[in-house]
Amino acid sequence: MTEETVVLPTADGPAPATLAEPAGPARGGVVILHEAFGLTEHVQGLCSRFALAGWRAIAPDLFHRVGSPVFAYDDVASAIKVVEDLDGTDLLDDVDAALAVLAEEGTALDRCAVVGFCLGGSIAFQAAVARPFGAAITFYGDGIRTRSFGEPSPLEIAGRLQAPWLGLYGDQDPSIPVKDVEALRVATAAAPVPTEIIRYPEAGHGFHNDARPASHHPASARDAWSRTLTWVESHLPG
């Protein structure tokens, strides 16, 4: 397995990204969308974890238009200021730029998954509506009822999902009420693709991030990672 920084061409200039390659032939591709804190070491490590499982994984820097900042986990205020100015068209351009790198190795879109965490989880949902990925996974993407990035809320567009979608949420997450998660379950059930939502009763926001001890919930994280790999393996053709 190898990991490197690559540069993606976008309409707004070059965007750095982390690219991890498996040791052998890739089973397919995964686009990883980072949390509100930027392209952190944790997210880079997720690329490596996917590569070790046999997938070619790329994580674009969604903050490249404002200098690619990476925020400390306790600096939520600064992160929110950047997030509030994000634009849905720009974000989809970043996703497409990452897909173009995967396509260079002959990986078709139906052999690619999009996986997002927190902010990236919300963007992954939007991307799965806009593009027919082979699979999509959202880890605790908030704003279920809110229009974000100049785009409709997930509840408004859930029935238009083009990719089999898995949502992973913690019941103890104050930013994502359980009633909103259950509303999304109903809304996504109307989509023409398989959908599933898993709730973790003891987990809160960021439960998968082992770089945040106060948020990390190991048991939930292990189960969610296992389900993520299974979802990708089940829906991407061999």
C-alpha positions as CSV (number, residue, x, y, z in Angstrom):
1,M,0.0,0.0,0.0
2,T,1.3,3.5,-0.9
3,E,0.0,7.0,0.0
4,E,0.8,10.3,-1.7
5,T,-0.4,13.8,-2.1
6,V,-1.7,14.6,-5.6
7,V,-3.0,17.8,-7.1
8,L,-6.5,17.9,-8.7
9,P,-7.3,20.5,-11.4
10,T,-10.6,22.3,-10.6
11,A,-12.4,25.3,-12.1
12,D,-11.0,27.4,-9.1
13,G,-7.4,26.2,-9.3
14,P,-5.4,23.2,-8.0
15,A,-6.7,21.2,-5.1
16,P,-4.5,18.9,-3.0
17,A,-5.7,15.4,-2.3
18,T,-4.5,12.3,-0.5
19,L,-4.4,9.2,-2.7
20,A,-3.8,5.7,-1.3
21,E,-3.1,2.7,-3.6
22,P,-3.6,-0.9,-2.6
23,A,-0.6,-3.3,-3.0
24,G,-2.3,-5.3,-5.7
25,P,-5.0,-4.6,-8.3
26,A,-7.6,-2.3,-7.0
27,R,-11.1,-3.6,-6.4
28,G,-12.6,-0.2,-7.3
29,G,-12.4,3.3,-6.1
30,V,-13.5,5.3,-3.0
31,V,-13.9,9.1,-2.7
32,I,-13.6,10.2,0.9
33,L,-15.0,13.5,2.0
34,H,-13.6,15.0,5.1
35,E,-15.1,16.5,8.3
36,A,-15.5,20.2,9.0
37,F,-11.9,20.3,10.3
38,G,-10.3,19.8,6.9
39,L,-8.1,17.2,5.4
40,T,-6.7,16.0,8.7
41,E,-4.3,13.1,9.4
42,H,-7.2,11.1,10.5
43,V,-8.9,11.4,7.1
44,Q,-5.6,10.6,5.3
45,G,-5.5,7.5,7.5
46,L,-8.9,6.5,6.3
47,C,-7.5,6.5,2.7
48,S,-4.9,4.0,3.9
49,R,-7.5,1.8,5.6
50,F,-9.5,1.6,2.4
51,A,-6.3,0.8,0.4
52,L,-5.4,-2.0,2.8
53,A,-8.9,-3.4,2.1
54,G,-8.1,-3.4,-1.6
55,W,-9.6,-0.1,-2.7
56,R,-8.0,2.9,-4.4
57,A,-9.0,5.8,-2.2
58,I,-8.8,9.5,-2.7
59,A,-9.7,12.4,-0.3
60,P,-9.9,15.8,-1.9
61,D,-9.3,19.0,0.1
62,L,-12.7,20.7,0.1
63,F,-11.2,23.9,1.6
64,H,-8.6,24.6,-1.1
65,R,-10.4,27.7,-2.2
66,V,-9.6,29.3,1.1
67,G,-6.1,28.1,1.6
68,S,-6.6,24.5,2.7
69,P,-6.8,25.2,6.4
70,V,-6.8,22.3,8.9
71,F,-8.5,23.1,12.2
72,A,-7.9,21.8,15.7
73,Y,-10.8,19.7,16.9
74,D,-11.6,22.2,19.6
75,D,-11.7,25.1,17.1
76,V,-15.2,24.6,15.9
77,A,-15.9,28.3,15.5
78,S,-13.2,28.7,12.8
79,A,-14.3,25.6,11.0
80,I,-17.9,26.7,10.9
81,K,-16.9,30.0,9.3
82,V,-15.4,28.1,6.4
83,V,-18.2,25.6,6.1
84,E,-20.8,28.4,5.9
85,D,-19.3,29.7,2.7
86,L,-19.1,26.4,0.8
87,D,-21.0,26.1,-2.4
88,G,-22.7,23.0,-3.7
89,T,-21.5,23.4,-7.3
90,D,-17.9,23.9,-6.2
91,L,-18.1,20.8,-3.9
92,L,-19.4,18.6,-6.7
93,D,-16.6,19.9,-8.9
94,D,-14.1,18.7,-6.3
95,V,-15.8,15.3,-6.2
96,D,-15.7,15.1,-10.0
97,A,-12.0,16.0,-9.9
98,A,-11.3,13.1,-7.5
99,L,-13.3,10.8,-9.7
100,A,-11.2,11.8,-12.7
101,V,-8.1,10.5,-10.9
102,L,-9.8,7.2,-10.2
103,A,-10.9,7.1,-13.9
104,E,-7.3,7.4,-15.0
105,E,-6.8,3.8,-13.8
106,G,-9.9,2.7,-15.7
107,T,-12.3,2.7,-12.7
108,A,-15.8,3.4,-13.9
109,L,-18.2,5.4,-11.8
110,D,-20.3,2.3,-11.0
111,R,-17.1,0.9,-9.4
112,C,-16.6,3.9,-7.2
113,A,-18.1,4.7,-3.8
114,V,-18.4,8.0,-2.0
115,V,-17.9,8.0,1.8
116,G,-18.3,11.2,3.9
117,F,-17.9,12.1,7.6
118,C,-19.7,15.0,9.3
119,L,-19.6,17.8,6.8
120,G,-18.4,15.2,4.2
121,G,-21.3,13.0,5.1
122,S,-23.8,15.7,4.1
123,I,-21.8,16.3,0.9
124,A,-21.7,12.6,0.1
125,F,-25.5,12.5,0.3
126,Q,-25.7,15.4,-2.2
127,A,-23.2,13.7,-4.5
128,A,-25.1,10.4,-4.4
129,V,-28.1,12.4,-5.7
130,A,-26.1,14.1,-8.4
131,R,-24.0,11.1,-9.6
132,P,-24.8,7.4,-10.0
133,F,-22.0,6.1,-7.7
134,G,-21.8,2.4,-7.1
135,A,-22.4,3.0,-3.4
136,A,-22.6,5.9,-0.9
137,I,-22.1,6.1,2.9
138,T,-22.8,9.0,5.2
139,F,-21.3,9.1,8.7
140,Y,-23.3,11.5,10.9
141,G,-24.0,14.1,8.2
142,D,-26.1,16.8,9.8
143,G,-28.5,19.4,8.4
144,I,-31.0,16.7,7.4
145,R,-33.8,19.3,7.3
146,T,-31.6,22.3,6.4
147,R,-30.7,23.7,3.0
148,S,-26.9,23.8,2.9
149,F,-24.3,24.8,0.3
150,G,-27.1,26.5,-1.7
151,E,-28.7,23.0,-2.2
152,P,-32.0,21.5,-1.1
153,S,-32.1,19.6,2.2
154,P,-31.5,15.8,2.2
155,L,-35.2,15.3,3.1
156,E,-36.2,17.2,0.0
157,I,-34.1,15.2,-2.4
158,A,-33.9,11.8,-0.7
159,G,-36.2,10.2,-3.3
160,R,-33.7,11.1,-6.0
161,L,-30.7,9.1,-4.7
162,Q,-28.9,7.5,-7.6
163,A,-26.5,5.4,-5.5
164,P,-27.3,2.7,-2.9
165,W,-26.9,4.7,0.3
166,L,-26.0,3.7,3.9
167,G,-26.5,6.2,6.8
168,L,-24.7,5.8,10.1
169,Y,-25.8,8.0,13.1
170,G,-25.4,8.2,16.8
171,D,-28.4,8.7,19.0
172,Q,-26.4,10.9,21.4
173,D,-25.6,13.4,18.7
174,P,-27.0,16.7,19.7
175,S,-26.7,18.1,16.2
176,I,-28.7,15.4,14.6
177,P,-32.0,14.6,16.4
178,V,-33.2,11.0,16.2
179,K,-36.5,12.2,14.8
180,D,-34.7,13.8,11.9
181,V,-32.8,10.5,11.3
182,E,-36.1,8.6,11.3
183,A,-37.6,11.1,8.9
184,L,-34.7,10.5,6.6
185,R,-35.2,6.8,6.8
186,V,-38.7,7.2,5.5
187,A,-37.7,9.7,2.8
188,T,-34.9,7.5,1.5
189,A,-37.1,4.5,1.4
190,A,-38.8,6.1,-1.6
191,A,-35.5,6.2,-3.6
192,P,-35.1,3.8,-6.6
193,V,-31.9,2.3,-5.0
194,P,-31.3,0.3,-1.8
195,T,-31.0,2.4,1.4
196,E,-30.4,1.6,5.0
197,I,-29.9,3.6,8.2
198,I,-28.1,2.3,11.3
199,R,-28.4,4.1,14.6
200,Y,-25.9,3.6,17.5
201,P,-27.7,4.2,20.9
202,E,-24.5,5.0,22.8
203,A,-22.6,7.1,20.2
204,G,-22.5,10.8,19.5
205,H,-21.2,13.0,16.8
206,G,-17.8,12.0,15.4
207,F,-18.0,8.6,17.0
208,H,-15.8,7.1,14.3
209,N,-12.9,9.5,14.7
210,D,-10.3,7.8,16.9
211,A,-8.3,11.0,16.9
212,R,-11.0,12.6,19.1
213,P,-11.0,10.5,22.4
214,A,-14.0,12.5,23.8
215,S,-16.1,11.7,20.8
216,H,-14.8,8.3,19.7
217,H,-17.0,5.3,20.6
218,P,-14.9,2.2,19.7
219,A,-17.7,-0.4,19.6
220,S,-19.9,1.7,17.3
221,A,-16.9,2.7,15.2
222,R,-15.9,-0.9,14.6
223,D,-19.4,-1.9,13.7
224,A,-19.8,1.1,11.4
225,W,-16.5,0.4,9.6
226,S,-17.5,-3.2,9.1
227,R,-20.8,-2.2,7.6
228,T,-19.1,0.3,5.4
229,L,-16.8,-2.2,3.9
230,T,-19.7,-4.7,3.5
231,W,-21.9,-2.0,1.8
232,V,-19.1,-1.1,-0.7
233,E,-18.3,-4.8,-1.4
234,S,-22.0,-5.6,-1.9
235,H,-22.8,-2.8,-4.3
236,L,-19.7,-2.4,-6.4
237,P,-19.4,-5.0,-9.2
238,G,-16.3,-7.2,-9.0
